Amino acid sequence: MSVASPPRTVGDLLRQWRHQRRMSQLDLAVDADVSARHLSFVETGRSRPSRELVLHLAEHLDVPLRDRNTLLMAAGFAPTYPETPLDADEMAPVRDALDRILTSHQPFPAVVVDRHWNLVTANQTALTILSDGVDPELLGPRANALRVCLHPDGLAPRIVNLAQYSAHLIERLDRLAAASADPELLSLRDELRRYPGVAEGHPGGSDTASRLFVPLVLRDRDGSGDGDLTFFSTIATFGTAHDITVAELAIESFFPADGHTSAVLNGL
């Protein structure tokens, strides 16, 4: 018979996030302009923090909105940040903004993902190019963009620089998992590491594009290499979000890294 572990206190959670950020109590106290003694009392449970102090410390620890709600509830307060479904009426401005961004980025690919890199939406170019040859089972509901990219039945066979690009994605996922302490991201990272051809380490390269950024190079249809498509990407988020759903969205926009790729995309 298993014994249930006691619930985590707000002090436990704050200490966990402080360790996650590699900060000492003194570091956080100075950064947040609070008494180091009071912070110590909060972490050990000798002092009950106010709602304002919990949010103040969470801000300085860069705690994600979802986890700030967890901190508040552990301290005995109601959660502050809503999590509104993207299809709700009040999210119409957000959906409109996403549609405008995706449409305006045509003819280049762009995708929107959630905090676990599950695909939320994409423009037509992304659906045409980045899903070509991918097993339909990987493209069903809750399709994961990183899984689609690195799975052997996904884009991986078409990625010319798979070792370099997969090392970049694993490195990115490591940073996200470390920043969020999200076990689902850790599980996804471990899954991706087991795929054939996936590499880790510094994603270096010797060509011109690789000296500027880590490119995604997709093999052309006939395999000759003359028509390979080379992309680099940028990632954007909603910087002033106070809703969990909005805060966890990311827009990855792909751009042509050479004249050939630009000409092919503009000719679609």
N, C-alpha and C positions, 0 to 999 in steps of 0.2 A: 504494500500500500504506500503510495507516494505521499509526501507531505508538501502541501502548497507553500511556496516561498512567500514571505511577507511582501506587501506592495512596496514599490520603490518610493522613497520620500523625495520631496523637492530638493532636499540637500544632497541626496544620492545622485539625482539626475544632474544637478548643477555641477557637482564634482566630476561626473562622467564627461560632461561637455567641456569642462575646463581641461581635463586631461586630454580629451580629443583634440583640443586646440593647442596643446602643449604649453599651457600657461600655469604658473604657480598661483597660489592664493594672492600673493603680493602683486604679481603682474595684473591680475584681474581687478584687484582692489584699486590700484593706481589708475588703470585704464578706465574703470567705471566711476572713479572718484567716490568710493565708499570706504568705510573703515575696514581694515583687514581683520580686526577682531570681530566685528559684526558679521563679516562674510564667513569667518571660521565658525561662528555660532550658528549661522544659517545652515552650513553644510553638515554640521554635527547634530542638528535638530534642537539645539539649545535655544534658538530664536526662530520665531515664525515670521517669514518675510511678508511684507505687504505686496499687494498686487502690482503696484508700481515698481517695486524693487525687483520682482521676478522678471517683469518685462524689460526693465533697465539692464539687468544682467544678461538676459537672453539676447538683447540687442548687441551688447559688447562681445558676446560669445558667438555672434553670427549664427544663432540657432534658427533653423528653418521654421516657417510659420506653423506647420503641422506639429512640430515638436514643442513650440512655445505653448500651444494649447495643452499639451501633455504636462508641461511644467506647471501651468496655472492650475490644472485639475489636481495635480499632486500636492499643491499648496492649499487646496481647498477652495479654489475660485472657479467660476464658470469660464469656459473657453471664450476667447475674444475673436478669433479669426474664423469666418465662415468658410465652408467648402461647398460652393454652388456648382451644380452640374452644368457642363458647358452648353447643354441644350435648353437650359432654363431661359425664360423670357428676359430676365434682367441681364443675361450674358450676351444679348444681341450685339452690343457695341464691341465686345471682345471678338465674337465670331466675325463681325464685319471687318474688324482690324486684321484678323488673320487672313480672311479672304482677300483683302486688298493687298496685303504683303505677298501672299502666294501668287496672286494673279499678276501683280506688277513685276514679279521676278521672272516671269515667262520671257523668253523661251528656256531659261535655265532652271534646273531642278531646285525645289525647296520642300522641306517637310516640317511638320510640327509634331513634337513628341512630348510625353509627360515625364515625370521624375524618374520612371524606370525605363525610359526610352521606348515605351510602347507608342506605336504610331497613332496619332490623333487625326491628322489630315495631311494632304500633300497636294501639290499642283499637278497638272496633267503631265508635264514633262517628267517629273519624278516618277509618276506611276508608269510612264511609258519606258523610260530608260532604266531606272533602278529596280524594276520588277521583271525585266526581260530575262527569261530563262529560270526564274525562281520557282521552286515547288509551290503550288497553290496552297498547300497546307501551312506554309510559313506566312502566307499573306491573308489568313483568315482574321476573324475578330481578335483584337488585342495583339495584332502583329507587332513584334519587337524589332525596331530598326537595326539594332546591333546584331541580333540573331540572324535577321535576313541578310545582313552584310557578310557575316563570317561563317555561317553554316555551310557545310559542303554541298547541300542542296539549294543553297541560296546564291548570293552574288560571288562567293569566294572563288569558284572556278574561273570567273571572268576578270578577277582582280590581278593585274600583271604583277604588282608590287605587294602581294598579299602579306609577306613577312613584315615589311616596313609599315604598311597601313594597319595591320592587326596590332602591331606593337604600339602604335599611336592610340588606337581605340582602347586597348587594355590599360595603357598609361592614363588615359582620360577617365576610364571607369574607376581605376584605383583612386584618383583624386576625388571623384564624386563620392565614392563609398567612404573615403576617409573624412570628407567634409560633412556628410550627412549621417554617418553611422547606421546606414540603412541595410538591414540583413538581406533584403531582396536584391539589392545591387551587388552585394558580396556573392550571393548565390549565382547571379547572372554572370559575374566575372569568372567564377570558378567553372561554370558551364562553358563559356567561350574559350577558356584556356585549354579545354580538352579537345577542341575541334582540330582536325588535321591542318597543318600549315600555319596555324596561329602562333605567333612569336611574341616574345617579351623583350624588354630592354630598350635601349635608345633607338628610336625609329629614324636612323640616319639614311642618307642617300647621296649620290654623287652628281645627279643631273641638276640642271638649272632650277627646275621647279622644286626639287627636294632641298636645295640650299635656301629657298625662301619660305617654304612651308611643307608639311607632309601631304603629298598629293594622293588622290584616288585615281588610279589609272585603270580604266576598263578596256579589256581586250576587244578588238573589232570583231565583226561577225565572221569574217573568213579566216581569222587567226594569223593573218600575214604580219600584223603589227603596224601596217601603214596607216590604219584608220583608228588607232587607239584613242580613246577619249580621256583627257586628263583634267581633273577638277581640283580646286581647293575650296574650303568652306569656311563660313563664319557662323557663329551661334549668337542669337539674340534672345533676351528675356524681357518680361515686363518689369521695369525697374521700380515702380511705385505700387506694386500689387499689395493689397490687404486681404485678398481672398486666396485661400490655399490652392484652389484649382488654377487660378491665373498665375500665381507665383511659381507653380511647378511646371508651367509650359515653357518649352524652348523651341526656337525656330532655327533650323539649320538650313542655310542657303548655300548652294553650290555655284561656283563660278568657273568659267573656262580658264584653264591655266596656259593655253596656247592658242594660236590662230586657227589651227585645224579644228579643235573642239568648238571654238566659237562659231566657225563657219557651219559646222554640222548642226549645231543647235539652232542657229538662226535659220537654217534651211528646213527645219522640221515642219 
